Amino acid sequence: MMELQVILDFACCACNESVSVTVKCEGKGLALSGRTVATVKVPCPSCGTMHRLDFEPNGTLRAVNPYTNPRALLEPSIN
């Protein structure tokens, strides 16, 4: 199985501090060069803001956004 270590550098969306993270990528999707996009959640070490990074295995960042925790939708009671 193919395995890569990718270093991602970005600026925090909240405090604008520089953040660097190393992620390990592995799996069948790495063989699809140019078509694979992965996602990882990374906290800022300075302010704690959680980020969602979308990136390619070659280290290209596609998007850096603040992570928002998906909320469960409330449903009306049946009774």
Biopython code that builds the backbone (N, CA, C, O; Angstrom):
import numpy as np
from Bio.PDB.StructureBuilder import StructureBuilder

atoms = [
    (1, "MET", "N", (0.851, -1.175, 0.000)),
    (1, "MET", "CA", (0.000, 0.000, 0.000)),
    (1, "MET", "C", (0.899, 1.240, 0.000)),
    (1, "MET", "O", (1.915, 1.289, 0.693)),
    (2, "MET", "N", (0.506, 2.228, -0.783)),
    (2, "MET", "CA", (1.261, 3.469, -0.886)),
    (2, "MET", "C", (1.029, 4.339, 0.350)),
    (2, "MET", "O", (-0.076, 4.381, 0.892)),
    (3, "GLU", "N", (2.083, 5.033, 0.788)),
    (3, "GLU", "CA", (2.000, 5.887, 1.974)),
    (3, "GLU", "C", (2.823, 7.152, 1.738)),
    (3, "GLU", "O", (3.936, 7.090, 1.214)),
    (4, "LEU", "N", (2.262, 8.309, 2.133)),
    (4, "LEU", "CA", (2.943, 9.599, 1.987)),
    (4, "LEU", "C", (2.834, 10.408, 3.265)),
    (4, "LEU", "O", (1.856, 10.293, 4.003)),
    (5, "GLN", "N", (3.848, 11.230, 3.523)),
    (5, "GLN", "CA", (3.752, 12.243, 4.571)),
    (5, "GLN", "C", (3.685, 13.585, 3.872)),
    (5, "GLN", "O", (4.522, 13.896, 3.024)),
    (6, "VAL", "N", (2.686, 14.382, 4.227)),
    (6, "VAL", "CA", (2.452, 15.664, 3.581)),
    (6, "VAL", "C", (2.516, 16.765, 4.633)),
    (6, "VAL", "O", (1.908, 16.648, 5.697)),
    (7, "ILE", "N", (3.253, 17.833, 4.339)),
    (7, "ILE", "CA", (3.337, 18.987, 5.233)),
    (7, "ILE", "C", (2.432, 20.077, 4.671)),
    (7, "ILE", "O", (2.563, 20.479, 3.515)),
    (8, "LEU", "N", (1.506, 20.549, 5.514)),
    (8, "LEU", "CA", (0.557, 21.589, 5.113)),
    (8, "LEU", "C", (0.798, 22.837, 5.960)),
    (8, "LEU", "O", (0.817, 22.760, 7.189)),
    (9, "ASP", "N", (0.980, 23.970, 5.318)),
    (9, "ASP", "CA", (1.176, 25.255, 5.988)),
    (9, "ASP", "C", (0.011, 26.167, 5.614)),
    (9, "ASP", "O", (-0.356, 26.282, 4.444)),
    (10, "PHE", "N", (-0.569, 26.818, 6.640)),
    (10, "PHE", "CA", (-1.687, 27.723, 6.385)),
    (10, "PHE", "C", (-1.750, 28.760, 7.490)),
    (10, "PHE", "O", (-1.102, 28.614, 8.526)),
    (11, "ALA", "N", (-2.535, 29.812, 7.267)),
    (11, "ALA", "CA", (-2.757, 30.852, 8.269)),
    (11, "ALA", "C", (-4.094, 30.596, 8.956)),
    (11, "ALA", "O", (-5.083, 30.264, 8.302)),
    (12, "CYS", "N", (-4.116, 30.750, 10.265)),
    (12, "CYS", "CA", (-5.341, 30.551, 11.043)),
    (12, "CYS", "C", (-6.405, 31.550, 10.576)),
    (12, "CYS", "O", (-6.114, 32.724, 10.347)),
    (13, "CYS", "N", (-7.629, 31.067, 10.440)),
    (13, "CYS", "CA", (-8.742, 31.919, 10.007)),
    (13, "CYS", "C", (-9.141, 32.941, 11.068)),
    (13, "CYS", "O", (-9.729, 33.971, 10.739)),
    (14, "ALA", "N", (-8.828, 32.669, 12.343)),
    (14, "ALA", "CA", (-9.248, 33.556, 13.424)),
    (14, "ALA", "C", (-8.159, 34.541, 13.828)),
    (14, "ALA", "O", (-8.406, 35.744, 13.897)),
    (15, "CYS", "N", (-6.936, 34.031, 14.102)),
    (15, "CYS", "CA", (-5.876, 34.899, 14.630)),
    (15, "CYS", "C", (-4.764, 35.183, 13.622)),
    (15, "CYS", "O", (-3.838, 35.938, 13.920)),
    (16, "ASN", "N", (-4.847, 34.588, 12.441)),
    (16, "ASN", "CA", (-3.900, 34.804, 11.346)),
    (16, "ASN", "C", (-2.474, 34.316, 11.655)),
    (16, "ASN", "O", (-1.532, 34.678, 10.949)),
    (17, "GLU", "N", (-2.314, 33.496, 12.707)),
    (17, "GLU", "CA", (-1.005, 32.917, 13.013)),
    (17, "GLU", "C", (-0.686, 31.821, 11.998)),
    (17, "GLU", "O", (-1.588, 31.170, 11.470)),
    (18, "SER", "N", (0.599, 31.626, 11.733)),
    (18, "SER", "CA", (1.049, 30.584, 10.818)),
    (18, "SER", "C", (0.958, 29.226, 11.511)),
    (18, "SER", "O", (1.393, 29.074, 12.652)),
    (19, "VAL", "N", (0.388, 28.238, 10.812)),
    (19, "VAL", "CA", (0.224, 26.889, 11.344)),
    (19, "VAL", "C", (0.824, 25.905, 10.343)),
    (19, "VAL", "O", (0.625, 26.031, 9.135)),
    (20, "SER", "N", (1.559, 24.929, 10.863)),
    (20, "SER", "CA", (2.132, 23.884, 10.026)),
    (20, "SER", "C", (1.758, 22.539, 10.634)),
    (20, "SER", "O", (1.859, 22.353, 11.847)),
    (21, "VAL", "N", (1.332, 21.611, 9.803)),
    (21, "VAL", "CA", (0.932, 20.288, 10.269)),
    (21, "VAL", "C", (1.443, 19.240, 9.279)),
    (21, "VAL", "O", (1.442, 19.465, 8.069)),
    (22, "THR", "N", (1.878, 18.102, 9.802)),
    (22, "THR", "CA", (2.302, 16.984, 8.970)),
    (22, "THR", "C", (1.258, 15.882, 9.090)),
    (22, "THR", "O", (0.929, 15.450, 10.194)),
    (23, "VAL", "N", (0.737, 15.428, 7.950)),
    (23, "VAL", "CA", (-0.256, 14.362, 7.947)),
    (23, "VAL", "C", (0.267, 13.170, 7.161)),
    (23, "VAL", "O", (1.040, 13.320, 6.214)),
    (24, "LYS", "N", (-0.165, 11.991, 7.568)),
    (24, "LYS", "CA", (0.221, 10.759, 6.894)),
    (24, "LYS", "C", (-0.968, 10.291, 6.064)),
    (24, "LYS", "O", (-2.066, 10.101, 6.586)),
    (25, "CYS", "N", (-0.740, 10.110, 4.774)),
    (25, "CYS", "CA", (-1.787, 9.666, 3.859)),
    (25, "CYS", "C", (-1.464, 8.256, 3.390)),
    (25, "CYS", "O", (-0.317, 7.943, 3.069)),
    (26, "GLU", "N", (-2.482, 7.413, 3.353)),
    (26, "GLU", "CA", (-2.294, 6.069, 2.819)),
    (26, "GLU", "C", (-3.622, 5.549, 2.297)),
    (26, "GLU", "O", (-4.686, 5.997, 2.722)),
    (27, "GLY", "N", (-3.553, 4.604, 1.378)),
    (27, "GLY", "CA", (-4.769, 4.001, 0.848)),
    (27, "GLY", "C", (-4.784, 3.929, -0.658)),
    (27, "GLY", "O", (-3.885, 4.435, -1.330)),
    (28, "LYS", "N", (-5.827, 3.288, -1.186)),
    (28, "LYS", "CA", (-5.948, 3.082, -2.629)),
    (28, "LYS", "C", (-6.150, 4.392, -3.388)),
    (28, "LYS", "O", (-5.783, 4.482, -4.559)),
    (29, "GLY", "N", (-6.724, 5.400, -2.748)),
    (29, "GLY", "CA", (-7.006, 6.665, -3.421)),
    (29, "GLY", "C", (-5.763, 7.409, -3.882)),
    (29, "GLY", "O", (-5.849, 8.257, -4.770)),
    (30, "LEU", "N", (-4.602, 7.106, -3.292)),
    (30, "LEU", "CA", (-3.369, 7.783, -3.696)),
    (30, "LEU", "C", (-2.941, 7.414, -5.110)),
    (30, "LEU", "O", (-2.207, 8.168, -5.749)),
    (31, "ALA", "N", (-3.385, 6.274, -5.604)),
    (31, "ALA", "CA", (-3.037, 5.849, -6.958)),
    (31, "ALA", "C", (-3.773, 6.666, -8.014)),
    (31, "ALA", "O", (-3.371, 6.667, -9.178)),
    (32, "LEU", "N", (-4.838, 7.357, -7.633)),
    (32, "LEU", "CA", (-5.617, 8.180, -8.568)),
    (32, "LEU", "C", (-5.052, 9.589, -8.607)),
    (32, "LEU", "O", (-5.742, 10.544, -8.251)),
    (33, "SER", "N", (-3.830, 9.725, -9.028)),
    (33, "SER", "CA", (-3.156, 11.028, -8.986)),
    (33, "SER", "C", (-3.962, 12.099, -9.711)),
    (33, "SER", "O", (-4.482, 11.875, -10.803)),
    (34, "GLY", "N", (-4.054, 13.272, -9.078)),
    (34, "GLY", "CA", (-4.772, 14.394, -9.660)),
    (34, "GLY", "C", (-6.256, 14.404, -9.370)),
    (34, "GLY", "O", (-6.925, 15.408, -9.611)),
    (35, "ARG", "N", (-6.790, 13.295, -8.851)),
    (35, "ARG", "CA", (-8.226, 13.234, -8.598)),
    (35, "ARG", "C", (-8.553, 13.063, -7.123)),
    (35, "ARG", "O", (-9.718, 13.142, -6.734)),
    (36, "THR", "N", (-7.545, 12.830, -6.304)),
    (36, "THR", "CA", (-7.775, 12.569, -4.889)),
    (36, "THR", "C", (-7.718, 13.850, -4.074)),
    (36, "THR", "O", (-6.783, 14.639, -4.214)),
    (37, "VAL", "N", (-8.717, 14.059, -3.223)),
    (37, "VAL", "CA", (-8.723, 15.171, -2.283)),
    (37, "VAL", "C", (-9.057, 14.588, -0.907)),
    (37, "VAL", "O", (-10.008, 13.821, -0.755)),
    (38, "ALA", "N", (-8.262, 14.964, 0.076)),
    (38, "ALA", "CA", (-8.475, 14.491, 1.445)),
    (38, "ALA", "C", (-8.860, 15.669, 2.325)),
    (38, "ALA", "O", (-8.629, 16.826, 1.973)),
    (39, "THR", "N", (-9.449, 15.361, 3.470)),
    (39, "THR", "CA", (-9.866, 16.379, 4.429)),
    (39, "THR", "C", (-9.368, 16.006, 5.804)),
    (39, "THR", "O", (-9.414, 14.841, 6.200)),
    (40, "VAL", "N", (-8.884, 17.011, 6.540)),
    (40, "VAL", "CA", (-8.429, 16.791, 7.910)),
    (40, "VAL", "C", (-8.839, 17.992, 8.758)),
    (40, "VAL", "O", (-8.873, 19.124, 8.275)),
    (41, "LYS", "N", (-9.153, 17.729, 10.037)),
    (41, "LYS", "CA", (-9.464, 18.811, 10.976)),
    (41, "LYS", "C", (-8.212, 19.106, 11.786)),
    (41, "LYS", "O", (-7.587, 18.187, 12.316)),
    (42, "VAL", "N", (-7.836, 20.393, 11.889)),
    (42, "VAL", "CA", (-6.612, 20.806, 12.580)),
    (42, "VAL", "C", (-6.911, 22.001, 13.482)),
    (42, "VAL", "O", (-7.463, 22.997, 13.014)),
    (43, "PRO", "N", (-6.553, 21.921, 14.778)),
    (43, "PRO", "CA", (-6.736, 23.082, 15.654)),
    (43, "PRO", "C", (-5.545, 24.038, 15.541)),
    (43, "PRO", "O", (-4.417, 23.605, 15.304)),
    (44, "CYS", "N", (-5.796, 25.321, 15.708)),
    (44, "CYS", "CA", (-4.718, 26.315, 15.761)),
    (44, "CYS", "C", (-4.067, 26.212, 17.138)),
    (44, "CYS", "O", (-4.767, 26.267, 18.150)),
    (45, "PRO", "N", (-2.741, 26.064, 17.199)),
    (45, "PRO", "CA", (-2.086, 25.978, 18.506)),
    (45, "PRO", "C", (-2.133, 27.300, 19.285)),
    (45, "PRO", "O", (-1.967, 27.299, 20.505)),
    (46, "SER", "N", (-2.353, 28.410, 18.605)),
    (46, "SER", "CA", (-2.378, 29.716, 19.277)),
    (46, "SER", "C", (-3.726, 30.028, 19.916)),
    (46, "SER", "O", (-3.784, 30.428, 21.078)),
    (47, "CYS", "N", (-4.818, 29.845, 19.156)),
    (47, "CYS", "CA", (-6.132, 30.259, 19.668)),
    (47, "CYS", "C", (-7.125, 29.108, 19.817)),
    (47, "CYS", "O", (-8.187, 29.289, 20.411)),
    (48, "GLY", "N", (-6.801, 27.937, 19.294)),
    (48, "GLY", "CA", (-7.668, 26.777, 19.437)),
    (48, "GLY", "C", (-8.762, 26.645, 18.392)),
    (48, "GLY", "O", (-9.534, 25.686, 18.435)),
    (49, "THR", "N", (-8.851, 27.584, 17.451)),
    (49, "THR", "CA", (-9.868, 27.501, 16.401)),
    (49, "THR", "C", (-9.639, 26.245, 15.566)),
    (49, "THR", "O", (-8.519, 25.977, 15.131)),
    (50, "MET", "N", (-10.699, 25.481, 15.344)),
    (50, "MET", "CA", (-10.603, 24.267, 14.542)),
    (50, "MET", "C", (-10.783, 24.618, 13.075)),
    (50, "MET", "O", (-11.675, 25.386, 12.715)),
    (51, "HIS", "N", (-9.921, 24.043, 12.223)),
    (51, "HIS", "CA", (-9.964, 24.290, 10.784)),
    (51, "HIS", "C", (-10.223, 22.994, 10.033)),
    (51, "HIS", "O", (-9.847, 21.910, 10.480)),
    (52, "ARG", "N", (-10.864, 23.127, 8.899)),
    (52, "ARG", "CA", (-11.038, 22.003, 7.981)),
    (52, "ARG", "C", (-10.153, 22.286, 6.774)),
    (52, "ARG", "O", (-10.336, 23.286, 6.080)),
    (53, "LEU", "N", (-9.181, 21.387, 6.528)),
    (53, "LEU", "CA", (-8.277, 21.532, 5.397)),
    (53, "LEU", "C", (-8.635, 20.505, 4.340)),
    (53, "LEU", "O", (-8.704, 19.312, 4.637)),
    (54, "ASP", "N", (-8.864, 20.947, 3.114)),
    (54, "ASP", "CA", (-9.046, 20.065, 1.964)),
    (54, "ASP", "C", (-7.754, 20.164, 1.167)),
    (54, "ASP", "O", (-7.340, 21.258, 0.783)),
    (55, "PHE", "N", (-7.107, 19.011, 0.915)),
    (55, "PHE", "CA", (-5.803, 19.032, 0.259)),
    (55, "PHE", "C", (-5.613, 17.829, -0.649)),
    (55, "PHE", "O", (-6.294, 16.812, -0.522)),
    (56, "GLU", "N", (-4.666, 17.975, -1.571)),
    (56, "GLU", "CA", (-4.276, 16.887, -2.458)),
    (56, "GLU", "C", (-3.055, 16.195, -1.854)),
    (56, "GLU", "O", (-2.315, 16.827, -1.100)),
    (57, "PRO", "N", (-2.824, 14.928, -2.157)),
    (57, "PRO", "CA", (-1.675, 14.209, -1.602)),
    (57, "PRO", "C", (-0.315, 14.804, -1.976)),
    (57, "PRO", "O", (0.691, 14.473, -1.349)),
    (58, "ASN", "N", (-0.272, 15.675, -2.985)),
    (58, "ASN", "CA", (0.995, 16.322, -3.338)),
    (58, "ASN", "C", (1.273, 17.552, -2.462)),
    (58, "ASN", "O", (2.298, 18.212, -2.632)),
    (59, "GLY", "N", (0.362, 17.863, -1.522)),
    (59, "GLY", "CA", (0.558, 18.978, -0.604)),
    (59, "GLY", "C", (-0.161, 20.253, -0.992)),
    (59, "GLY", "O", (-0.075, 21.246, -0.270)),
    (60, "THR", "N", (-0.865, 20.256, -2.107)),
    (60, "THR", "CA", (-1.609, 21.437, -2.539)),
    (60, "THR", "C", (-2.875, 21.592, -1.707)),
    (60, "THR", "O", (-3.714, 20.693, -1.668)),
    (61, "LEU", "N", (-3.008, 22.739, -1.042)),
    (61, "LEU", "CA", (-4.219, 23.035, -0.277)),
    (61, "LEU", "C", (-5.306, 23.520, -1.230)),
    (61, "LEU", "O", (-5.085, 24.447, -2.009)),
    (62, "ARG", "N", (-6.458, 22.904, -1.167)),
    (62, "ARG", "CA", (-7.589, 23.340, -1.981)),
    (62, "ARG", "C", (-8.448, 24.336, -1.228)),
    (62, "ARG", "O", (-8.985, 25.274, -1.818)),
    (63, "ALA", "N", (-8.580, 24.130, 0.100)),
    (63, "ALA", "CA", (-9.420, 25.027, 0.892)),
    (63, "ALA", "C", (-9.024, 24.957, 2.359)),
    (63, "ALA", "O", (-8.669, 23.896, 2.872)),
    (64, "VAL", "N", (-9.091, 26.109, 3.026)),
    (64, "VAL", "CA", (-8.908, 26.211, 4.475)),
    (64, "VAL", "C", (-10.105, 26.979, 4.999)),
    (64, "VAL", "O", (-10.302, 28.144, 4.653)),
    (65, "ASN", "N", (-10.911, 26.326, 5.838)),
    (65, "ASN", "CA", (-12.126, 26.949, 6.370)),
    (65, "ASN", "C", (-12.249, 26.655, 7.851)),
    (65, "ASN", "O", (-11.767, 25.624, 8.321)),
    (66, "PRO", "N", (-12.890, 27.551, 8.596)),
    (66, "PRO", "CA", (-13.181, 27.219, 9.992)),
    (66, "PRO", "C", (-14.099, 25.998, 10.014)),
    (66, "PRO", "O", (-15.034, 25.908, 9.219)),
    (67, "TYR", "N", (-13.835, 25.069, 10.914)),
    (67, "TYR", "CA", (-14.653, 23.864, 11.016)),
    (67, "TYR", "C", (-15.888, 24.166, 11.847)),
    (67, "TYR", "O", (-15.793, 24.710, 12.947)),
    (68, "THR", "N", (-17.027, 23.814, 11.319)),
    (68, "THR", "CA", (-18.271, 23.951, 12.068)),
    (68, "THR", "C", (-18.808, 22.556, 12.327)),
    (68, "THR", "O", (-18.982, 21.765, 11.400)),
    (69, "ASN", "N", (-19.068, 22.262, 13.586)),
    (69, "ASN", "CA", (-19.554, 20.955, 13.978)),
    (69, "ASN", "C", (-20.985, 20.786, 13.485)),
    (69, "ASN", "O", (-21.850, 21.601, 13.808)),
    (70, "PRO", "N", (-21.246, 19.734, 12.701)),
    (70, "PRO", "CA", (-22.616, 19.555, 12.211)),
    (70, "PRO", "C", (-23.572, 19.290, 13.373)),
    (70, "PRO", "O", (-23.290, 18.476, 14.252)),
    (71, "ARG", "N", (-24.679, 19.977, 13.362)),
    (71, "ARG", "CA", (-25.677, 19.822, 14.424)),
    (71, "ARG", "C", (-26.775, 18.877, 13.981)),
    (71, "ARG", "O", (-27.161, 18.851, 12.812)),
    (72, "ALA", "N", (-27.263, 18.117, 14.910)),
    (72, "ALA", "CA", (-28.404, 17.259, 14.621)),
    (72, "ALA", "C", (-29.660, 18.122, 14.537)),
    (72, "ALA", "O", (-29.860, 19.023, 15.351)),
    (73, "LEU", "N", (-30.492, 17.842, 13.557)),
    (73, "LEU", "CA", (-31.740, 18.584, 13.411)),
    (73, "LEU", "C", (-32.780, 18.010, 14.361)),
    (73, "LEU", "O", (-32.926, 16.793, 14.476)),
    (74, "LEU", "N", (-33.488, 18.880, 15.029)),
    (74, "LEU", "CA", (-34.545, 18.440, 15.947)),
    (74, "LEU", "C", (-35.760, 18.001, 15.138)),
    (74, "LEU", "O", (-36.129, 18.629, 14.145)),
    (75, "GLU", "N", (-36.370, 16.912, 15.587)),
    (75, "GLU", "CA", (-37.561, 16.409, 14.925)),
    (75, "GLU", "C", (-38.722, 16.473, 15.911)),
    (75, "GLU", "O", (-38.531, 16.256, 17.108)),
    (76, "PRO", "N", (-39.928, 16.770, 15.417)),
    (76, "PRO", "CA", (-41.085, 16.820, 16.308)),
    (76, "PRO", "C", (-41.384, 15.427, 16.871)),
    (76, "PRO", "O", (-41.140, 14.411, 16.220)),
    (77, "SER", "N", (-41.907, 15.407, 18.070)),
    (77, "SER", "CA", (-42.273, 14.160, 18.709)),
    (77, "SER", "C", (-43.476, 13.530, 18.019)),
    (77, "SER", "O", (-44.368, 14.232, 17.543)),
    (78, "ILE", "N", (-43.493, 12.214, 17.969)),
    (78, "ILE", "CA", (-44.606, 11.501, 17.341)),
    (78, "ILE", "C", (-45.835, 11.486, 18.237)),
    (78, "ILE", "O", (-46.959, 11.456, 17.735)),
    (79, "ASN", "N", (-45.647, 11.507, 19.553)),
    (79, "ASN", "CA", (-46.792, 11.407, 20.467)),
    (79, "ASN", "C", (-47.417, 12.712, 20.797)),
    (79, "ASN", "O", (-48.386, 12.759, 21.554)),
]
sb = StructureBuilder()
sb.init_structure("model")
sb.init_model(0)
sb.init_chain("A")
sb.init_seg("    ")
for serial, (resi, resn, name, xyz) in enumerate(atoms, 1):
    if name == "N":
        sb.init_residue(resn, " ", resi, " ")
    sb.init_atom(name, np.array(xyz, "f"), 0.0, 1.0, " ", f" {name:<3s}", serial, name[0])
structure = sb.get_structure()
